[in-house]
């Protein structure tokens, strides 16, 4: 079914291509936007139309609401898909689209605003009966108030920015002596990063698991969940490895957590695709936040359910009802995603942009690679360092791990340093293999100490595979020359 005639994708890279693929299958025309730095990017070539949105800095391009809306109107786009990042959770942008008569492919701007405030969203969840981490019900205004709350819930506590994300503004406090300084530092960082200095305090869970539920809802009151994902392996509060389903999930725990996820969607008057994130510790789970957009890791959920989440987003945005109910959705197999970043693992993961000299993605059964790069592509310095999402599916978790190991071995990216060695190390870690992970996994397992070995192996492997590629290129050239010669002889 064709839900729209034309959709503008207000994003770049792999997620822009992912959305365009869904649109192409539905016979929907696509409009790309690009910055000066992205003029040769794959998403620009893949789209039916492409418009220069501005200069390389995000503030002048992918965050430029006025320019994006103007392009949407000039191109005749009926809807805008924001992808993730950039303007995806900017309620001002969603509201502007609504005011201009352009369909925003996501929830309502009011829901985005409410769920974007960690304080407001958690208060909403308390009222809905969803478990939340013990802490201040609102923003902290006075040090005395903070000390009182911290004493009640017990140290350690964590100071968080209400409008924050990605760990910005977070301060872990182990005792009263450092509480006031942590609040001051958190407020400064929050004001600088988000323009909102409001912070709050929560009980700090020492070794929690990060478990989330994918939900889909339409505008007619129907809500389903697409089961759970495990996202505990993180670095600096940024996810690195995700899998579905969660390896420790029991039927009883899944029932309770999925009911809470549905309650979150209902309490926030949610529609479209969203993710409800929980922290799980010592048998208890707590609502953390709701991401009001498509997640990077939606891929693993698609692999185990067979549901195209982007197509579902388009259908819901067009006013359609969900085409399935909860009983229609089941889990088949296990899937793992590794986020491949252009970063130097041995240089504190510093970004390593540059030109891709050799590139070959893995294949074979159970593989999926979402990427916007190719051989000859130059990774710009202006944007996030993630260049690909490597996904492996298997009939069970063990097979998914085996396939991911093989895929990491097959993946050739030469010209920039990547996090492939880190993922190689994780996939061979016994605690990971056992499903025993938490948000401090990398530090506790001393993964960083094992990295030099895996980096050396990676360099040797890349040299071997690069030589094979060169040899293959030479053979192809010789074969081509012979074919031309034979064709010319026939003509003669």
C-alpha positions as CSV (number, residue, x, y, z in Angstrom):
1,X,0.0,0.0,0.0
2,X,1.2,3.5,-0.9
3,X,0.8,5.7,2.3
4,X,2.4,8.8,0.8
5,X,3.4,10.1,-2.6
6,X,6.7,11.6,-1.4
7,X,8.6,11.6,1.9
8,X,11.6,13.8,2.9
9,X,14.2,12.1,5.1
10,X,15.7,14.6,7.4
11,X,18.9,12.7,8.1
12,X,22.0,11.2,6.5
13,X,24.0,8.0,6.3
14,X,22.8,4.5,7.0
15,X,19.5,5.5,8.6
16,X,18.5,7.7,5.7
17,X,19.1,4.8,3.3
18,X,17.2,2.5,5.7
19,X,14.1,4.7,5.5
20,X,14.5,5.1,1.7
21,X,14.6,1.4,1.2
22,X,11.2,1.0,3.0
23,X,9.8,3.8,0.9
24,X,11.1,2.3,-2.3
25,X,9.4,-1.0,-1.5
26,X,6.1,0.9,-0.9
27,X,6.6,2.9,-4.2
28,X,7.0,6.2,-2.3
29,X,9.3,8.8,-3.8
30,X,12.1,10.0,-1.5
31,X,13.8,13.3,-1.0
32,X,17.3,13.5,0.5
33,X,18.9,16.5,2.1
34,X,22.7,16.9,2.3
35,X,25.3,19.2,3.6
36,X,28.4,20.4,1.7
37,X,30.3,17.6,3.4
38,X,27.8,15.0,2.2
39,X,27.5,15.9,-1.4
40,X,28.9,12.6,-2.5
41,X,27.2,10.5,0.2
42,X,25.3,7.3,-0.7
43,X,22.0,8.5,0.6
44,X,22.1,11.5,-1.8
45,X,22.5,9.1,-4.8
46,X,19.9,6.6,-3.5
47,X,17.1,9.2,-3.2
48,X,14.8,10.2,-6.1
49,X,15.6,13.8,-5.4
50,X,18.3,15.6,-3.3
51,X,18.6,19.1,-2.0
52,X,21.6,20.9,-0.5
53,X,20.5,21.9,3.0
54,X,23.5,23.9,4.1
55,X,27.1,23.9,5.2
56,X,28.8,21.0,7.0
57,X,28.1,22.0,10.7
58,X,24.9,20.3,11.9
59,X,23.5,23.7,13.1
60,X,23.6,24.9,9.5
61,X,22.4,21.7,7.9
62,X,20.7,18.8,9.5
63,X,19.5,20.9,12.5
64,X,18.3,23.8,10.3
65,X,14.5,23.6,10.8
66,X,13.7,26.5,8.5
67,X,15.7,25.2,5.6
68,X,14.4,21.6,6.0
69,X,10.8,22.7,6.1
70,X,11.4,25.0,3.1
71,X,12.8,22.0,1.1
72,X,9.9,19.8,2.1
73,X,7.4,22.4,0.8
74,X,9.4,23.1,-2.4
75,X,9.8,19.4,-3.2
76,X,6.1,18.6,-2.6
77,X,6.9,16.2,0.3
78,X,3.8,15.2,2.2
79,X,5.8,13.8,5.2
80,X,9.1,14.0,6.9
81,X,10.9,11.1,8.5
82,X,13.5,12.3,11.0
83,X,15.5,9.1,11.5
84,X,17.3,9.2,14.8
85,X,19.5,11.9,16.3
86,X,19.5,15.4,14.9
87,X,15.8,16.6,15.0
88,X,14.2,13.2,15.7
89,X,13.2,14.2,19.3
90,X,12.9,17.9,18.8
91,X,9.3,18.8,19.6
92,X,9.7,22.2,18.1
93,X,10.5,20.5,14.8
94,X,7.5,18.1,15.1
95,X,5.2,21.0,16.0
96,X,6.5,23.1,13.0
97,X,5.8,20.2,10.7
98,X,2.2,20.0,12.0
99,X,1.7,23.7,11.7
100,X,2.9,23.6,8.1
101,X,0.6,20.7,7.2
102,X,3.5,18.2,6.8
103,X,3.1,14.8,8.4
104,X,5.8,14.2,11.0
105,X,6.6,10.5,11.0
106,X,6.7,10.0,14.8
107,X,4.6,10.7,17.8
108,X,2.8,14.0,18.5
109,X,5.0,17.0,19.4
110,X,3.2,17.1,22.8
111,X,4.3,13.5,23.6
112,X,7.8,14.2,22.5
113,X,8.0,17.2,24.8
114,X,6.6,15.4,27.8
115,X,8.8,12.3,27.3
116,X,11.8,14.5,26.6
117,X,11.8,15.7,30.2
118,X,13.1,13.0,32.4
119,X,11.4,14.6,35.4
120,X,8.0,15.0,33.8
121,X,8.1,11.5,32.2
122,X,9.0,9.8,35.4
123,X,6.3,11.6,37.3
124,X,3.9,10.5,34.7
125,X,5.1,6.9,35.1
126,X,4.7,7.1,38.9
127,X,1.1,8.1,38.4
128,X,0.6,5.2,35.9
129,X,2.0,2.7,38.4
130,X,5.2,2.0,36.5
131,X,8.3,1.4,38.7
132,X,10.9,4.2,38.6
133,X,14.3,4.5,40.3
134,X,14.0,6.1,43.7
135,X,15.0,9.7,43.7
136,X,13.8,13.3,43.6
137,X,10.3,13.8,42.1
138,X,11.4,17.1,40.5
139,X,14.4,19.2,39.9
140,X,16.9,19.9,42.6
141,X,16.8,23.5,43.7
142,X,18.7,23.5,47.1
143,X,21.7,21.5,48.3
144,X,19.8,20.8,51.6
145,X,17.0,19.2,49.6
146,X,19.5,17.0,47.7
147,X,21.2,15.9,50.9
148,X,17.9,14.9,52.5
149,X,16.9,12.8,49.4
150,X,20.3,11.2,49.2
151,X,20.2,10.2,52.8
152,X,16.7,8.7,52.3
153,X,17.5,6.6,49.3
154,X,21.2,5.9,50.3
155,X,24.5,6.4,48.5
156,X,25.7,6.1,45.9
157,X,23.4,8.4,44.0
158,X,23.6,9.9,40.5
159,X,23.0,13.4,39.4
160,X,21.3,13.6,35.9
161,X,20.2,16.4,33.6
162,X,16.5,16.5,33.1
163,X,16.8,17.4,29.4
164,X,19.9,15.2,28.9
165,X,21.0,12.2,27.0
166,X,24.1,10.3,26.1
167,X,25.5,10.6,29.7
168,X,26.0,14.4,29.4
169,X,25.7,16.0,32.9
170,X,25.8,12.7,34.8
171,X,27.7,12.8,38.0
172,X,28.1,9.7,40.3
173,X,28.3,10.6,44.0
174,X,29.5,8.2,46.6
175,X,29.1,10.3,49.7
176,X,27.7,13.6,51.0
177,X,31.1,15.4,50.8
178,X,31.0,15.6,47.0
179,X,27.2,16.0,46.5
180,X,27.1,19.8,46.2
181,X,30.0,20.0,43.8
182,X,28.4,17.2,41.6
183,X,25.1,19.1,41.4
184,X,26.9,22.3,40.5
185,X,28.9,20.6,37.8
186,X,25.9,18.7,36.5
187,X,23.9,22.0,36.2
188,X,26.7,23.7,34.3
189,X,27.0,20.9,31.8
190,X,23.2,20.6,31.4
191,X,22.9,24.3,30.7
192,X,25.7,24.3,28.2
193,X,24.6,21.2,26.3
194,X,20.8,21.5,26.5
195,X,20.0,25.1,27.5
196,X,18.3,23.7,30.6
197,X,20.2,23.5,33.9
198,X,17.6,21.4,35.7
199,X,19.1,18.3,37.4
200,X,17.6,15.6,39.6
201,X,19.0,12.8,41.8
202,X,18.4,9.1,41.6
203,X,19.7,6.0,43.4
204,X,22.7,4.8,41.5
205,X,22.4,1.2,40.5
206,X,25.9,-0.3,40.6
207,X,25.7,-3.1,38.0
208,X,22.4,-2.8,36.2
209,X,21.4,-4.3,32.9
210,X,19.9,-2.0,30.3
211,X,16.8,-3.7,28.9
212,X,14.4,-2.1,26.5
213,X,11.1,-2.9,24.8
214,X,10.1,-1.9,21.3
215,X,6.5,-0.6,21.1
216,X,4.3,0.2,18.2
217,X,1.1,2.2,18.5
218,X,-1.4,3.7,16.2
219,X,-3.7,6.8,16.6
220,X,-6.7,4.5,17.2
221,X,-5.6,3.3,20.6
222,X,-3.9,0.0,19.6
223,X,-0.5,-0.7,21.2
224,X,1.7,-3.8,20.8
225,X,5.2,-4.6,21.9
226,X,7.8,-6.3,19.7
227,X,9.6,-7.9,22.7
228,X,12.8,-7.0,24.4
229,X,16.4,-6.0,23.6
230,X,19.5,-6.2,25.7
231,X,21.7,-3.1,25.4
232,X,24.0,-3.3,28.4
233,X,27.4,-3.2,26.7
234,X,28.1,0.5,26.6
235,X,31.0,2.9,26.6
236,X,30.5,6.4,28.0
237,X,26.8,5.7,28.2
238,X,26.7,4.9,24.4
239,X,25.5,1.5,23.3
240,X,28.0,-0.6,21.4
241,X,26.4,-4.1,21.2
242,X,22.7,-4.8,21.2
243,X,20.8,-8.1,21.0
244,X,17.3,-9.4,20.9
245,X,15.8,-11.0,22.9
246,X,17.4,-10.3,26.2
247,X,19.4,-13.5,27.2
248,X,18.2,-13.6,30.8
249,X,14.5,-12.9,30.1
250,X,12.0,-15.3,31.7
251,X,8.4,-15.5,30.6
252,X,7.3,-14.1,34.0
253,X,9.7,-11.1,33.8
254,X,8.8,-10.5,30.2
255,X,5.1,-10.4,31.0
256,X,5.7,-7.8,33.8
257,X,8.1,-5.6,31.8
258,X,6.0,-5.7,28.6
259,X,2.9,-4.7,30.5
260,X,4.8,-1.8,32.0
261,X,6.0,-0.8,28.5
262,X,2.4,-0.8,27.2
263,X,1.4,1.2,30.2
264,X,4.1,3.8,29.4
265,X,2.8,4.1,25.8
266,X,-0.8,4.5,27.0
267,X,0.1,7.0,29.7
268,X,1.9,9.2,27.3
269,X,-0.8,9.0,24.6
270,X,1.8,7.5,22.3
271,X,1.6,6.6,18.6
272,X,4.2,5.4,16.1
273,X,7.4,3.5,17.0
274,X,9.0,4.0,20.4
275,X,11.3,2.4,22.8
276,X,10.8,2.1,26.6
277,X,14.1,1.8,28.4
278,X,14.4,0.1,31.8
279,X,17.3,-0.6,34.2
280,X,17.2,-4.1,35.7
281,X,19.0,-4.9,39.0
282,X,18.7,-7.6,41.6
283,X,15.3,-8.8,40.3
284,X,13.8,-5.4,40.0
285,X,13.3,-3.2,37.0
286,X,12.8,0.6,36.8
287,X,11.6,2.9,34.0
288,X,14.5,5.0,32.8
289,X,13.1,6.9,29.7
290,X,11.2,6.6,26.5
291,X,12.9,7.2,23.2
292,X,10.3,8.8,21.0
293,X,11.8,7.8,17.7
294,X,13.3,4.9,15.7
295,X,16.2,3.4,17.5
296,X,19.6,2.6,16.0
297,X,19.1,-1.0,17.2
298,X,15.6,-1.5,15.7
299,X,17.4,-3.9,13.3
300,X,17.7,-6.8,15.8
301,X,14.0,-6.6,16.6
302,X,13.2,-6.7,12.9
303,X,15.3,-9.8,12.5
304,X,13.6,-11.8,15.3
305,X,10.0,-10.7,14.6
306,X,10.0,-10.3,10.8
307,X,8.2,-6.9,11.2
308,X,9.5,-4.0,9.2
309,X,9.4,-1.2,11.8
310,X,9.9,1.6,9.3
311,X,7.0,0.5,7.1
312,X,4.9,0.3,10.3
313,X,5.9,3.9,11.1
314,X,4.8,5.1,7.6
315,X,1.5,3.2,7.9
316,X,0.7,4.7,11.4
317,X,1.7,8.2,10.2
318,X,-0.7,7.9,7.4
319,X,-3.5,7.1,9.9
320,X,-3.7,3.4,9.4
321,X,-4.5,1.0,12.2
322,X,-1.9,-1.6,13.1
323,X,-2.2,-4.6,10.9
324,X,-1.5,-7.1,13.7
325,X,-2.3,-7.6,17.3
326,X,-0.1,-9.0,20.1
327,X,-1.0,-12.6,19.5
328,X,0.4,-12.3,15.9
329,X,3.9,-11.3,17.0
330,X,6.4,-14.0,18.1
331,X,10.1,-14.4,18.5
332,X,12.1,-16.4,16.0
333,X,15.8,-17.0,16.8
334,X,18.3,-14.5,18.2
335,X,20.0,-11.4,16.7
336,X,23.0,-9.3,17.7
337,X,24.1,-5.9,16.4
338,X,27.6,-4.4,16.6
339,X,27.9,-0.7,16.0
340,X,31.0,-0.2,13.8
341,X,32.6,3.2,14.5
342,X,35.4,4.9,12.7
343,X,37.5,5.3,15.9
344,X,41.0,4.3,17.0
345,X,40.6,1.7,19.8
346,X,44.2,2.3,21.0
347,X,43.9,6.1,21.1
348,X,41.0,6.4,23.6
349,X,38.6,5.8,20.8
350,X,39.4,9.1,19.1
351,X,37.4,9.6,15.9
352,X,39.3,8.5,12.8
353,X,37.6,10.1,9.7
354,X,39.2,9.6,6.3
355,X,39.0,7.9,3.0
356,X,37.9,4.3,2.7
357,X,40.5,2.7,0.5
358,X,39.2,-0.9,0.6
359,X,35.7,-2.0,1.5
360,X,33.9,-5.3,1.5
361,X,31.0,-6.2,3.7
362,X,30.4,-9.7,5.0
363,X,27.7,-12.0,3.6
364,X,26.3,-15.5,4.1
365,X,23.4,-16.8,6.1
366,X,21.9,-14.6,8.8
367,X,23.8,-11.4,8.0
368,X,22.6,-7.8,7.7
369,X,24.7,-4.8,7.2
370,X,23.2,-1.3,7.4
371,X,25.8,1.2,6.1
372,X,26.2,4.4,4.2
373,X,29.9,3.9,3.2
374,X,31.6,2.4,0.2
375,X,35.1,2.1,-1.2
376,X,36.4,5.6,-2.1
377,X,34.0,7.3,0.3
378,X,35.5,9.9,2.6
379,X,34.1,9.9,6.1
380,X,33.5,13.6,7.1
381,X,34.7,15.1,10.4
382,X,31.5,16.8,11.3
383,X,29.2,14.0,12.3
384,X,28.9,10.9,14.5
385,X,31.6,8.3,14.0
386,X,29.3,5.3,13.5
387,X,29.7,4.1,9.9
388,X,27.9,0.7,9.9
389,X,25.6,-1.6,11.8
390,X,26.7,-5.2,11.6
391,X,23.9,-7.6,12.5
392,X,23.9,-11.4,12.8
393,X,20.8,-13.6,13.2
394,X,20.8,-17.3,14.3
395,X,18.3,-19.9,15.3
396,X,19.7,-19.4,18.8
397,X,22.1,-17.1,20.6
398,X,25.1,-19.4,20.2
399,X,24.6,-19.5,16.4
400,X,24.2,-15.7,16.3
401,X,27.5,-15.2,18.2
402,X,29.3,-17.7,15.8
403,X,27.9,-15.8,12.8
404,X,28.9,-12.5,14.2
405,X,32.5,-13.7,14.8
406,X,32.6,-14.9,11.2
407,X,31.2,-11.6,9.9
408,X,33.8,-9.6,11.9
409,X,36.5,-11.7,10.3
410,X,35.1,-11.1,6.8
411,X,34.5,-7.4,7.2
412,X,37.1,-5.4,5.3
413,X,37.4,-1.7,6.0
414,X,40.8,-0.2,5.1
415,X,41.8,3.4,5.3
416,X,40.4,4.3,8.7
417,X,40.6,2.6,12.1
418,X,37.4,1.0,13.4
419,X,36.0,-0.6,16.5
420,X,35.9,-4.1,14.8
421,X,38.7,-5.3,17.2
422,X,36.6,-4.3,20.2
423,X,33.7,-6.3,19.0
424,X,36.0,-9.2,18.2
425,X,37.1,-9.1,21.9
426,X,33.5,-8.9,23.2
427,X,32.3,-11.8,21.1
428,X,35.1,-14.0,22.5
429,X,34.6,-13.0,26.2
430,X,33.2,-15.9,28.2
431,X,30.9,-13.7,30.4
432,X,29.4,-12.3,27.2
433,X,29.0,-15.8,25.8
434,X,27.2,-16.7,29.0
435,X,24.9,-13.7,28.7
436,X,26.3,-12.2,31.9
437,X,26.5,-8.5,31.1
438,X,25.8,-5.1,32.7
439,X,26.4,-1.5,31.9
440,X,30.0,-1.6,33.3
441,X,30.9,-4.7,31.4
442,X,33.8,-3.2,29.4
443,X,35.6,-1.9,32.5
444,X,34.9,-5.0,34.7
445,X,36.0,-7.4,32.1
446,X,39.1,-5.4,31.3
447,X,38.2,-5.5,27.6
448,X,40.5,-2.6,26.9
449,X,43.6,-4.5,28.2
450,X,42.9,-7.3,25.6
451,X,42.5,-4.8,22.7
452,X,46.1,-4.6,21.5
453,X,46.1,-8.3,20.7
454,X,42.9,-8.0,18.8
455,X,44.1,-4.9,17.0
456,X,47.2,-6.7,15.8
457,X,45.1,-9.6,14.6
458,X,42.9,-7.2,12.8
459,X,45.8,-5.5,11.0
460,X,47.2,-8.8,9.9
461,X,43.8,-9.9,8.7
462,X,43.2,-6.7,6.8
463,X,46.5,-7.0,5.0
464,X,45.7,-10.6,3.9
465,X,42.2,-9.7,2.8
466,X,43.4,-6.6,1.0
467,X,45.9,-8.7,-0.9
468,X,43.1,-11.0,-1.9
469,X,41.0,-8.1,-3.1
470,X,43.9,-6.7,-5.1
471,X,44.5,-10.2,-6.6
472,X,40.8,-10.5,-7.4
473,X,40.9,-7.1,-9.1
474,X,43.9,-8.1,-11.2
475,X,42.3,-11.3,-12.2
476,X,39.1,-9.4,-13.2
477,X,41.1,-7.0,-15.3
478,X,42.9,-9.8,-17.1
479,X,39.6,-11.7,-17.7
480,X,38.1,-8.5,-19.0
481,X,41.0,-7.9,-21.4
482,X,40.8,-11.5,-22.7
483,X,37.0,-11.1,-23.3
484,X,37.6,-7.9,-25.2
485,X,40.3,-9.6,-27.3
486,X,38.0,-12.6,-28.1
487,X,35.1,-10.3,-29.0
488,X,37.4,-8.3,-31.4
489,X,38.6,-11.6,-33.0
490,X,35.0,-12.6,-33.7
491,X,34.3,-9.3,-35.3
492,X,37.4,-9.6,-37.4
